[in-house]
Amino acid sequence: MSAIHPKITEVLTHTFKVPAAEIHPGSTMDSLEMDSLAVAEFAVLIRDTAGGDRDFDQLPKDATLADISRFIYAAADGGARVGGGTAMSNAR
């Protein structure tokens, strides 16, 4: 899982210009002020960056970056749902 978080950080800092100091495992898309279009683009970019086909709609809307990292890692190992909340959607 340790290799995934730096990829997420790279996408957030380079593509979305999120200050690196604001990116930590407990950050959510809301706390990083990502709107619905940015979240959708993030999902596509991180899927391409991490490889494979992840269905980010399975993630809870309030998923943290740590949750997202675990989800990507688990999906690479056969797939698993992270969290039990409402699924993340492109609408806010």
N, C-alpha and C positions, 0 to 999 in steps of 0.2 A: 504494500500500500504506500510505502514511503516514496516511491517513484511517481505516483500519480499526483500528489499534492503540488509538486513543483510545476507539473504541466498545467494544472488548473491555475496556479499563480501566474505563469507565463501568459496564458490566454487572457486572464483578467487584466494584467498590467499592460500588455502590448496592444491588445485589440480594444479593450474597453477603458483604458487609461485609469484604472482603479489604482490608487496609491498602494504600493506594496505594504506599507505600514498598517493598512486597513484590512489586509487579507490574513485571516487566521482561521484555524479549524472551526471555530464557533460562529464564523460569519455566515449570514444568509444572503440570498440574492436581494432581499428587501434592505438589509442593513448596508449593503454595498450600493444601494440606490439603482438597482438594475430594473428597468421597466420590462414589460412583457415581451417586446420585440428583442431586447437585449438578452433576455433569458432564453428565448427561442434560438437566437444566433449562438449563444454560449453553448447550448446543448448540441447543436450541429458541430461547432468547432471542437468541443472537447471530445465528442464521439469520433471525429476524424483524427484528432491528435492522439487519443488513447487507443484508437483502432477498434475494430469490431462494430457491432450493431447494438447499442444500448437503447432501451426504451425509457427515456427520462420521464415520461408521463407516469411511471410507476413510483417516482419519488414524491414524498410529501411536499406540499407547497412551501413549508417552512424548513426544508432540509438545510442543514449546515454544510459547509464545505467538507467537513469530516464525513458527513453522511454521504455526500456525493462521491467522495474518494472511495469509501467502503462499497458503495453501489457499483462503481466501475470495477473495482477489484473483484467483488463477488460475481459480477456478470462475466468477467473473464474466466472465472472458475466454475461456470455452469449456471450462474444466475441466481439472484436472491433479491427479495424485496427488502428495502431498508425503511425502517420506521413504520408507523401504523396510522399516520394521519392522512389527510386528504391529499390526493395525488396532485403533483405539480402540473400546472397547465400553463399555456401561453397567455392566458387572460388574467389580468389583475383587477 
